[in-house]
Amino acid sequence: MNLLPLPAFADNYIWMLHDARHALVVDPGDATPVLQALQDMGLSLQAILVTHHHGDHVGGVTALRNATGAVVYGPAREDIPEPLTRLAQGDEVNVLGLRFTVLDVPGHTAGHIAYYCADMNGAPLLFCGDTLFSGGCGRLFEGTAAQMQASLDALAALPDPTRVCCAHEYTLSNLRFARAVEPGNEALQEYQNHCEALREAGRPTLPAQMATERAINPFLRTREAAVALAAHRFDTHVDTHNPAAVLAALRQWKNEYR
């Protein structure tokens, strides 16, 4: 099974899985790069997995469905182009011989979901849309900080080797902010150096690994004293013993960070 990030727009990745004959894609905001990849590799598109309703994730769904006949799966509580199979926490999708479990991960949007495969080529695989980024998390457009905290807690509980397939190449900007939060985090410094080398070589920083994210991502580290104190320095009203309050302060800080 092959995992490919197809670049789209300025910084999106449309994730493709294929077995040299059949493929699935995740969050195709643009049909063009998908159709080109299918043609170049002689693949038949079997399924489209959607995590949330934003246009840069669903804009190519209808064109791809019409062109390929692929089955579309998406969140139960969001406005996704019909027809599709609607999914919520605990549902399963079986495609390409793989079983994906659906996780409800609201916060970025109210009905955001993620897809988790416990074993793909010997390691778990997570398609998390815009909930979790390497070194960061999505903006709180529709959900609350408490929802995002619960969603990130659920993702952080996945096994160490889980490959985190985020939908955007935001890693370097996220890591610059993370260094402002935790300047003394040596694992973060090493990861930043690694990711900068990847980008200089023209390679994606993704997929990330869950064990790494737990060590370097401030939004997964809201219970760490250094992270809570940094949030308090940004907003002195923050309850440093409340992880969701720490997350809310971090998210606002990141929104303003330059």
Backbone bond lengths (Angstrom), bond angles and torsions (degrees), N, CA, C in turn:
res aa  C-N    CA-C-N  psi(-1)  N-CA   C-N-CA  omega(-1)  CA-C   N-CA-C  phi
1 M - - - 1.465 - - 1.526 108.95 -
2 N 1.304 117.16 132.97 1.462 122.46 -176.18 1.522 110.33 -112.46
3 L 1.330 116.63 135.54 1.454 123.97 -179.22 1.523 108.68 -113.30
4 L 1.330 116.34 122.92 1.464 121.16 -176.64 1.526 110.58 -131.04
5 P 1.337 118.19 133.84 1.464 120.66 169.12 1.531 109.29 -92.58
6 L 1.318 116.85 116.02 1.458 121.03 178.14 1.532 108.23 -92.67
7 P 1.333 118.44 115.35 1.469 119.83 -179.71 1.524 111.46 -65.01
8 A 1.333 115.63 142.33 1.462 122.10 176.90 1.530 108.53 -146.91
9 F 1.334 115.60 150.56 1.461 121.36 -179.37 1.536 109.55 53.15
10 A 1.327 117.27 -144.50 1.471 119.80 -176.93 1.519 112.23 -82.41
11 D 1.348 116.94 -36.31 1.464 118.26 -171.84 1.524 113.27 -152.29
12 N 1.351 117.91 13.83 1.470 120.43 177.27 1.520 110.89 -79.35
13 Y 1.341 114.93 153.76 1.457 121.67 164.51 1.530 108.23 -120.78
14 I 1.333 115.26 128.57 1.462 121.41 168.39 1.529 104.98 -97.57
15 W 1.315 116.73 112.02 1.463 119.21 -176.95 1.522 110.75 -79.19
16 M 1.342 115.00 134.98 1.462 121.52 177.38 1.517 109.27 -122.86
17 L 1.324 115.48 134.20 1.460 122.56 169.99 1.517 107.66 -114.96
18 H 1.344 117.40 134.40 1.465 118.22 176.98 1.524 110.72 -149.09
19 D 1.333 114.82 157.35 1.461 121.36 179.82 1.531 111.27 -114.63
20 A 1.335 115.52 24.81 1.466 124.71 -178.37 1.532 112.52 80.73
21 R 1.332 116.78 -5.05 1.465 120.41 174.60 1.521 111.94 -129.04
22 H 1.326 115.71 -48.25 1.460 121.58 -176.63 1.520 110.06 -119.33
23 A 1.319 115.62 154.18 1.461 120.32 -175.34 1.518 111.28 -140.72
24 L 1.332 114.45 159.64 1.453 122.64 164.88 1.515 107.40 -129.62
25 V 1.325 116.53 155.65 1.454 120.90 174.48 1.515 109.28 -131.25
26 V 1.337 114.84 156.39 1.461 121.84 -178.24 1.529 109.28 -121.31
27 D 1.321 116.11 127.96 1.463 123.46 174.17 1.531 113.59 55.13
28 P 1.345 116.80 59.06 1.463 118.95 179.72 1.529 112.22 -79.28
29 G 1.309 116.79 90.44 1.452 120.40 177.38 1.509 112.57 -68.50
30 D 1.332 116.68 -22.76 1.461 123.01 -179.98 1.523 107.65 -135.48
31 A 1.319 116.92 128.09 1.462 119.97 -179.36 1.519 112.78 -74.57
32 T 1.329 117.76 -26.63 1.469 120.94 -170.00 1.526 113.95 -58.34
33 P 1.343 120.03 -52.19 1.466 118.21 -179.27 1.523 113.32 -64.14
34 V 1.328 116.77 -29.02 1.463 120.31 178.23 1.527 110.32 -70.47
35 L 1.320 116.51 -47.98 1.464 119.92 179.64 1.518 111.02 -61.33
36 Q 1.330 116.07 -37.45 1.467 119.38 178.77 1.518 111.00 -65.96
37 A 1.344 117.31 -43.25 1.462 120.89 179.39 1.527 111.17 -65.10
38 L 1.319 116.89 -40.62 1.466 120.37 178.31 1.522 110.28 -60.81
39 Q 1.328 116.19 -43.54 1.458 120.13 -179.73 1.525 111.17 -67.23
40 D 1.326 116.93 -46.04 1.460 121.29 -176.78 1.525 112.17 -61.49
41 M 1.344 116.04 -35.81 1.463 119.94 -175.09 1.521 113.45 -103.80
42 G 1.320 117.01 1.02 1.456 120.28 178.50 1.517 113.49 64.37
43 L 1.341 116.14 43.46 1.460 121.59 -174.88 1.519 111.66 -105.22
44 S 1.327 115.77 152.18 1.454 123.40 173.57 1.524 108.46 -106.67
45 L 1.333 117.17 122.81 1.464 120.92 -178.58 1.519 110.03 -79.70
46 Q 1.326 115.71 120.07 1.462 121.69 -177.21 1.523 113.25 -96.87
47 A 1.337 117.07 -34.90 1.467 119.56 -172.39 1.517 111.13 -151.78
48 I 1.324 114.32 151.51 1.460 123.49 174.72 1.522 106.96 -124.02
49 L 1.328 117.24 122.52 1.463 122.80 177.67 1.529 108.60 -104.93
50 V 1.311 117.01 128.13 1.463 122.48 -178.71 1.522 108.59 -117.37
51 T 1.346 116.21 134.86 1.469 120.45 -179.71 1.525 113.31 -96.08
52 H 1.356 117.23 -32.97 1.465 119.79 -179.81 1.526 109.53 -162.71
53 H 1.321 116.18 174.77 1.459 121.17 -163.40 1.517 115.83 -87.48
54 H 1.315 120.88 -4.20 1.460 120.80 -174.54 1.526 111.88 -61.32
55 G 1.320 115.25 146.43 1.457 120.86 -172.55 1.507 114.97 -59.12
56 D 1.330 117.32 -33.62 1.464 118.98 179.89 1.531 111.89 -75.52
57 H 1.327 117.16 3.17 1.461 122.13 175.83 1.530 112.49 -116.90
58 V 1.317 117.23 -21.36 1.469 119.85 -176.49 1.527 113.62 -120.98
59 G 1.335 118.14 -4.00 1.454 121.11 -172.44 1.519 115.09 -59.21
60 G 1.340 117.05 -26.18 1.455 120.00 -178.93 1.515 114.70 -101.75
61 V 1.333 116.94 3.34 1.468 120.42 -173.27 1.525 111.84 -62.11
62 T 1.319 117.68 -50.48 1.460 120.53 -175.24 1.527 111.39 -63.23
63 A 1.328 116.77 -43.83 1.463 120.12 179.64 1.518 111.26 -62.95
64 L 1.320 117.10 -40.33 1.466 120.18 179.62 1.523 111.24 -69.14
65 R 1.336 117.09 -41.75 1.459 119.77 178.24 1.529 109.83 -60.65
66 N 1.322 115.93 -44.90 1.460 119.99 -178.07 1.529 112.03 -66.32
67 A 1.316 116.63 -35.94 1.462 120.46 -176.23 1.518 113.05 -79.79
68 T 1.340 117.33 -27.77 1.467 119.96 -170.19 1.519 114.22 -122.19
69 G 1.331 118.06 -18.64 1.451 120.53 -174.31 1.510 114.15 76.32
70 A 1.337 117.67 12.01 1.457 121.60 -178.65 1.531 111.11 -61.88
71 V 1.323 115.70 146.66 1.463 122.56 175.54 1.526 108.64 -81.23
72 V 1.324 116.49 136.72 1.462 121.66 -178.53 1.525 110.03 -106.24
73 Y 1.336 115.69 134.72 1.464 122.93 175.19 1.524 107.97 -121.73
74 G 1.334 116.46 141.67 1.457 118.61 -179.61 1.518 112.05 -162.18
75 P 1.342 115.74 179.80 1.469 120.63 -175.38 1.517 112.76 -67.64
76 A 1.315 115.08 143.80 1.468 121.39 -175.85 1.513 112.43 -68.14
77 R 1.328 117.28 -29.63 1.464 120.03 -169.20 1.531 113.02 -114.94
78 E 1.327 117.32 29.12 1.463 119.41 178.00 1.523 110.77 -132.05
79 D 1.324 115.46 161.23 1.466 122.67 -177.05 1.522 108.98 -84.34
80 I 1.330 116.18 95.11 1.464 123.70 -179.45 1.530 107.17 -117.19
81 P 1.338 117.50 141.51 1.475 119.11 -179.78 1.530 112.42 -55.52
82 E 1.324 115.56 126.05 1.469 122.23 177.07 1.530 109.40 -79.34
83 P 1.339 117.93 158.92 1.475 126.90 -3.35 1.522 111.40 -82.63
84 L 1.325 116.34 149.70 1.456 121.31 174.35 1.521 109.39 -155.82
85 T 1.320 115.48 161.55 1.461 122.41 172.43 1.517 107.26 -90.75
86 R 1.332 116.54 119.57 1.463 121.21 -175.26 1.535 110.26 -90.53
87 L 1.334 114.86 138.53 1.461 121.47 -169.63 1.525 111.55 -130.58
88 A 1.341 114.49 151.05 1.464 121.13 175.63 1.533 108.65 -144.78
89 Q 1.324 115.19 179.06 1.457 122.82 -175.97 1.530 112.69 -43.73
90 G 1.340 115.66 125.80 1.454 121.34 175.39 1.509 115.15 90.86
91 D 1.350 117.56 -13.80 1.459 119.39 175.65 1.531 109.60 -67.80
92 E 1.318 115.33 161.52 1.467 120.54 -179.88 1.516 110.43 -128.47
93 V 1.328 114.76 147.73 1.455 123.04 173.97 1.524 107.36 -122.26
94 N 1.316 116.72 127.16 1.455 121.62 177.50 1.522 108.73 -112.89
95 V 1.329 115.62 114.27 1.459 121.08 -177.89 1.523 109.12 -151.48
96 L 1.334 117.01 142.66 1.466 123.54 -178.15 1.523 111.92 56.68
97 G 1.310 117.06 28.98 1.453 120.15 -178.96 1.514 114.18 75.85
98 L 1.331 117.33 10.29 1.465 122.57 -179.74 1.520 109.44 -113.39
99 R 1.334 115.60 150.66 1.460 121.19 177.55 1.523 109.13 -114.11
100 F 1.317 115.81 119.36 1.456 122.12 177.77 1.521 109.34 -106.28
101 T 1.321 116.28 130.08 1.457 122.62 173.10 1.520 109.03 -95.16
102 V 1.323 115.88 137.55 1.461 121.41 -178.44 1.523 110.23 -90.92
103 L 1.321 115.66 134.97 1.462 123.02 177.31 1.520 108.71 -119.24
104 D 1.322 117.71 129.99 1.460 121.02 171.70 1.523 108.33 -77.68
105 V 1.342 117.05 122.15 1.465 120.73 -178.34 1.531 110.04 -135.07
106 P 1.341 117.70 63.67 1.465 120.48 179.81 1.525 112.11 -67.59
107 G 1.323 114.12 160.66 1.459 120.97 179.57 1.513 109.26 147.43
108 H 1.326 116.34 -63.90 1.469 120.97 175.25 1.529 109.27 -65.10
109 T 1.330 115.96 -49.03 1.464 122.21 167.38 1.523 107.61 -127.16
110 A 1.332 115.62 167.25 1.463 119.78 -172.99 1.522 112.90 -70.40
111 G 1.350 117.49 -29.19 1.456 120.09 -175.13 1.515 114.27 -119.58
112 H 1.312 117.15 20.46 1.470 122.53 -177.04 1.534 111.01 -55.80
113 I 1.339 115.92 137.26 1.466 120.69 174.10 1.518 109.68 -125.08
114 A 1.333 116.28 165.34 1.462 123.60 174.40 1.522 107.99 -130.88
115 Y 1.321 115.46 160.51 1.466 122.36 -178.85 1.518 108.58 -120.68
116 Y 1.328 116.15 125.95 1.464 121.32 -176.72 1.524 109.90 -122.98
117 C 1.327 115.41 125.32 1.465 121.89 175.32 1.521 107.65 -111.77
118 A 1.321 117.27 119.32 1.467 121.19 -173.83 1.521 113.36 -69.40
119 D 1.332 117.42 -21.34 1.467 118.77 -178.43 1.523 110.18 -152.90
120 M 1.325 115.01 108.94 1.455 121.33 173.84 1.526 106.91 -135.00
121 N 1.317 115.86 111.11 1.471 120.81 -174.53 1.528 111.21 57.05
122 G 1.329 116.45 37.11 1.452 120.73 173.99 1.507 115.83 87.34
123 A 1.337 118.20 -1.04 1.465 120.11 -179.69 1.519 109.59 -140.37
124 P 1.332 118.03 148.29 1.463 120.75 178.33 1.532 111.14 -66.30
125 L 1.328 114.48 156.90 1.464 121.43 -176.74 1.519 108.50 -136.01
126 L 1.331 116.81 134.07 1.460 122.21 -179.15 1.517 109.78 -128.62
127 F 1.323 116.16 123.56 1.460 122.17 169.39 1.522 106.85 -102.68
128 C 1.334 116.54 107.43 1.467 120.31 -168.86 1.520 113.21 -113.49
129 G 1.336 118.59 8.90 1.450 120.35 176.15 1.512 112.58 56.14
130 D 1.340 116.21 -125.52 1.465 121.73 -178.38 1.529 112.29 -110.29
131 T 1.330 117.91 18.89 1.467 119.37 176.45 1.525 110.25 -78.15
132 L 1.315 116.62 -52.12 1.457 122.44 -178.73 1.521 109.18 -118.17
133 F 1.333 116.18 129.55 1.456 122.45 170.52 1.515 108.54 -114.70
134 S 1.311 116.91 160.98 1.456 118.13 174.86 1.526 108.59 -67.44
135 G 1.326 115.86 117.58 1.456 121.53 -177.49 1.514 114.66 80.92
136 G 1.337 118.51 2.18 1.455 119.53 -176.20 1.515 112.85 -158.51
137 C 1.332 115.78 -168.17 1.468 122.42 175.07 1.512 108.40 -147.21
138 G 1.315 116.88 169.27 1.455 121.17 -179.12 1.519 112.70 -72.83
139 R 1.322 114.96 157.67 1.462 119.92 174.14 1.525 110.07 -66.22
140 L 1.320 115.71 154.11 1.462 121.07 -179.29 1.524 109.19 -90.75
141 F 1.328 115.90 77.81 1.458 120.33 -177.83 1.527 112.20 -76.11
142 E 1.327 117.55 -39.20 1.464 120.88 -175.06 1.523 113.00 -126.01
143 G 1.315 117.36 -30.97 1.449 121.15 -176.80 1.514 112.51 -93.22
144 T 1.323 115.19 -178.29 1.460 122.33 -178.97 1.519 110.27 -103.85
145 A 1.328 115.37 165.95 1.454 120.19 175.61 1.523 111.14 -62.51
146 A 1.328 116.96 -36.34 1.467 119.84 178.64 1.528 110.50 -64.67
147 Q 1.337 116.82 -40.21 1.459 119.19 176.33 1.525 111.39 -63.59
148 M 1.327 116.11 -45.19 1.467 119.14 -179.76 1.524 110.81 -63.97
149 Q 1.322 117.48 -39.62 1.462 119.98 177.76 1.520 110.65 -60.01
150 A 1.329 116.82 -44.77 1.464 120.58 179.40 1.525 110.80 -65.19
151 S 1.326 116.91 -39.45 1.463 120.39 179.48 1.528 110.84 -65.23
152 L 1.320 116.95 -44.75 1.458 120.30 -179.66 1.524 111.01 -68.30
153 D 1.323 117.42 -34.53 1.470 120.22 175.01 1.526 110.32 -60.78
154 A 1.336 116.14 -42.46 1.462 119.79 -179.60 1.526 111.20 -64.51
155 L 1.330 116.91 -41.37 1.460 119.86 179.20 1.526 111.19 -69.70
156 A 1.324 116.71 -39.84 1.468 120.32 -179.06 1.519 111.98 -65.59
157 A 1.327 117.35 -19.98 1.469 120.86 179.18 1.525 112.53 -79.31
158 L 1.322 118.10 -7.41 1.462 120.81 179.00 1.530 109.92 -70.39
159 P 1.336 117.86 159.69 1.469 120.59 -173.48 1.529 113.89 -59.16
160 D 1.322 115.60 151.84 1.467 122.75 -178.56 1.525 113.71 -47.67
161 P 1.347 119.36 -47.94 1.465 118.81 -173.90 1.523 114.93 -80.26
162 T 1.332 117.85 5.86 1.466 120.56 -179.65 1.526 110.30 -55.82
163 R 1.332 115.56 127.43 1.457 121.01 176.71 1.524 109.03 -84.81
164 V 1.318 115.54 121.57 1.458 122.74 -173.00 1.524 108.32 -96.94
165 C 1.331 115.79 107.05 1.462 122.20 -177.31 1.520 109.22 -99.46
166 C 1.320 116.06 88.67 1.456 122.61 178.80 1.527 109.31 -79.22
167 A 1.327 116.06 164.39 1.457 120.06 -173.90 1.525 113.93 -96.95
168 H 1.344 117.29 0.37 1.465 119.26 -179.32 1.525 110.63 -140.46
169 E 1.319 115.53 149.18 1.463 122.41 174.22 1.533 108.47 -90.77
170 Y 1.326 113.86 73.24 1.467 121.55 179.87 1.531 111.73 -104.33
171 T 1.309 117.58 6.39 1.468 120.74 -164.73 1.520 113.39 -58.30
172 L 1.329 118.68 -49.68 1.463 119.36 -173.63 1.524 111.67 -64.44
173 S 1.330 117.97 -41.75 1.467 118.93 178.29 1.523 110.59 -66.84
174 N 1.338 117.11 -37.07 1.465 119.84 176.57 1.522 111.13 -62.91
175 L 1.311 117.37 -40.60 1.463 120.32 -177.17 1.523 111.62 -70.76
176 R 1.319 117.68 -32.29 1.466 119.18 175.04 1.522 110.38 -62.25
177 F 1.335 115.94 -41.52 1.467 119.18 176.17 1.521 110.79 -66.78
178 A 1.325 117.37 -43.64 1.467 120.96 -179.49 1.525 111.09 -58.08
179 R 1.345 117.08 -36.17 1.464 120.24 177.90 1.526 111.38 -67.06
180 A 1.338 116.73 -31.77 1.457 119.64 175.71 1.523 110.70 -67.23
181 V 1.327 116.39 -34.24 1.466 121.35 179.34 1.525 111.03 -74.92
182 E 1.330 116.87 -46.16 1.469 122.43 -175.90 1.523 110.67 -128.76
183 P 1.316 118.67 72.76 1.468 120.41 -177.73 1.526 113.76 -64.17
184 G 1.321 117.41 -20.74 1.458 119.95 -179.17 1.518 114.91 -92.71
185 N 1.335 117.91 6.40 1.469 122.05 -176.59 1.534 108.98 -82.14
186 E 1.325 116.80 104.01 1.464 120.90 -176.09 1.527 112.01 -66.89
187 A 1.329 117.33 -37.19 1.463 120.11 177.90 1.523 110.40 -61.95
188 L 1.315 116.55 -36.28 1.458 121.31 178.52 1.524 110.70 -66.38
189 Q 1.319 117.44 -43.17 1.463 120.33 178.40 1.529 111.42 -61.21
190 E 1.335 115.81 -43.97 1.468 119.74 179.61 1.525 111.05 -64.15
191 Y 1.317 116.86 -40.19 1.467 120.43 -179.72 1.519 110.73 -68.13
192 Q 1.316 116.90 -38.99 1.458 119.65 177.39 1.526 110.60 -61.24
193 N 1.318 117.59 -43.86 1.467 121.13 178.04 1.529 110.30 -59.91
194 H 1.335 115.57 -43.45 1.474 121.26 179.81 1.532 110.66 -61.23
195 C 1.327 116.78 -46.46 1.457 120.60 -176.91 1.529 111.65 -69.66
196 E 1.318 117.29 -36.31 1.461 119.51 176.76 1.527 110.55 -62.90
197 A 1.328 116.93 -38.76 1.469 120.36 178.20 1.526 110.98 -65.68
198 L 1.329 116.67 -39.40 1.465 119.86 177.18 1.522 111.16 -61.27
199 R 1.313 117.29 -46.96 1.461 120.26 -177.64 1.527 111.41 -67.51
200 E 1.335 117.29 -37.02 1.465 120.03 177.12 1.525 111.38 -63.19
201 A 1.350 115.51 -28.60 1.466 120.78 177.86 1.527 112.07 -86.89
202 G 1.338 116.92 3.65 1.453 121.14 179.72 1.511 114.27 76.18
203 R 1.336 116.76 21.06 1.464 121.39 -177.78 1.525 110.42 -107.72
204 P 1.340 117.51 152.26 1.465 119.89 176.80 1.524 111.70 -71.52
205 T 1.315 116.42 153.25 1.468 120.48 174.49 1.524 111.30 -84.14
206 L 1.309 116.73 -7.09 1.456 122.69 -174.36 1.518 111.30 -110.76
207 P 1.345 118.47 155.83 1.466 125.72 1.99 1.525 112.62 -72.23
208 A 1.321 114.80 149.21 1.459 121.45 172.19 1.532 108.48 -85.44
209 Q 1.322 116.11 -179.27 1.463 120.77 177.77 1.527 108.62 -123.48
210 M 1.328 115.88 138.75 1.458 119.59 -173.92 1.524 112.30 -60.81
211 A 1.314 117.92 -38.83 1.466 119.48 179.27 1.527 110.80 -59.75
212 T 1.318 116.20 -40.41 1.460 120.75 178.08 1.518 110.69 -65.47
213 E 1.325 116.74 -43.82 1.463 119.73 -179.09 1.525 111.93 -60.75
214 R 1.310 116.29 -39.19 1.471 118.21 178.96 1.527 111.37 -64.69
215 A 1.333 116.68 -26.75 1.461 120.60 -178.25 1.519 113.20 -86.09
216 I 1.351 118.29 -22.61 1.467 119.58 -170.23 1.529 114.64 -126.31
217 N 1.317 118.83 -16.57 1.462 120.92 -171.27 1.525 109.86 -90.97
218 P 1.336 118.67 113.48 1.474 119.13 -175.95 1.522 113.47 -60.51
219 F 1.350 117.47 -26.87 1.457 119.87 -178.52 1.526 112.31 -77.13
220 L 1.326 117.09 -12.58 1.465 121.75 170.35 1.527 111.31 -98.91
221 R 1.318 116.46 0.94 1.471 121.45 -172.82 1.533 111.24 -123.14
222 T 1.322 116.91 30.36 1.460 120.41 -175.76 1.525 113.10 -68.10
223 R 1.333 116.86 -14.58 1.467 120.36 177.46 1.529 112.40 -93.00
224 E 1.326 116.39 -4.41 1.459 120.47 177.15 1.528 109.30 -77.36
225 A 1.331 116.48 136.14 1.462 120.45 -175.33 1.526 112.09 -59.26
226 A 1.320 117.58 -41.28 1.466 120.34 -177.65 1.518 111.34 -64.40
227 V 1.321 116.60 -37.56 1.466 120.94 179.88 1.527 110.04 -71.08
228 A 1.327 117.28 -44.77 1.460 120.92 179.22 1.527 111.46 -61.87
229 L 1.331 116.96 -40.17 1.463 120.18 179.26 1.521 111.38 -67.92
230 A 1.325 116.76 -36.10 1.468 119.91 176.67 1.523 110.38 -64.48
231 A 1.334 116.77 -41.61 1.460 120.47 177.08 1.523 110.35 -62.54
232 H 1.317 116.84 -37.65 1.465 121.45 179.78 1.521 110.94 -67.42
233 R 1.323 117.20 -34.52 1.463 119.88 176.73 1.532 110.51 -65.57
234 F 1.329 116.32 -34.04 1.470 119.95 177.20 1.521 110.91 -71.99
235 D 1.336 115.91 -41.92 1.470 121.74 -177.61 1.518 107.83 -138.36
236 T 1.307 116.70 103.42 1.462 121.40 -173.56 1.527 113.23 -68.45
237 H 1.331 117.78 -8.13 1.460 120.51 177.97 1.524 112.49 -87.08
238 V 1.316 117.37 -4.47 1.470 120.46 -175.72 1.518 111.17 -68.73
239 D 1.324 115.46 134.44 1.464 121.65 171.20 1.524 107.23 -80.68
240 T 1.313 117.12 105.93 1.464 121.06 -174.18 1.524 112.70 -70.03
241 H 1.320 117.46 -9.69 1.465 120.87 177.59 1.537 112.09 -95.02
242 N 1.314 116.52 1.93 1.467 122.09 -179.22 1.535 108.12 -112.34
243 P 1.338 118.15 103.04 1.465 119.74 -176.02 1.525 113.80 -56.61
244 A 1.333 117.93 -37.77 1.459 120.12 -179.92 1.530 111.23 -66.35
245 A 1.330 116.95 -36.69 1.460 120.43 177.10 1.525 110.49 -67.39
246 V 1.326 116.46 -39.58 1.468 120.51 175.80 1.520 109.72 -62.06
247 L 1.333 117.00 -44.11 1.460 120.74 179.31 1.531 110.86 -61.42
248 A 1.324 116.98 -43.39 1.462 120.24 -179.66 1.526 110.73 -59.94
249 A 1.332 116.41 -41.83 1.462 119.63 178.70 1.520 111.22 -66.93
250 L 1.328 116.49 -42.52 1.467 119.92 178.05 1.526 111.15 -61.33
251 R 1.341 116.31 -41.34 1.458 119.86 -177.91 1.529 110.38 -65.82
252 Q 1.343 117.20 -40.46 1.446 119.85 178.00 1.523 110.82 -67.00
253 W 1.316 116.76 -40.52 1.458 122.27 177.17 1.531 109.51 -59.95
254 K 1.328 116.45 -46.02 1.461 119.87 179.60 1.527 110.83 -63.76
255 N 1.326 118.02 -38.49 1.456 121.16 178.62 1.532 111.47 -58.56
256 E 1.327 116.16 -33.91 1.461 121.82 -176.39 1.517 112.74 -94.54
257 Y 1.320 117.27 -10.68 1.467 121.39 -170.15 1.531 111.41 -71.10
258 R 1.310 115.67 136.30 1.464 120.87 176.18 1.536 109.93 -129.97
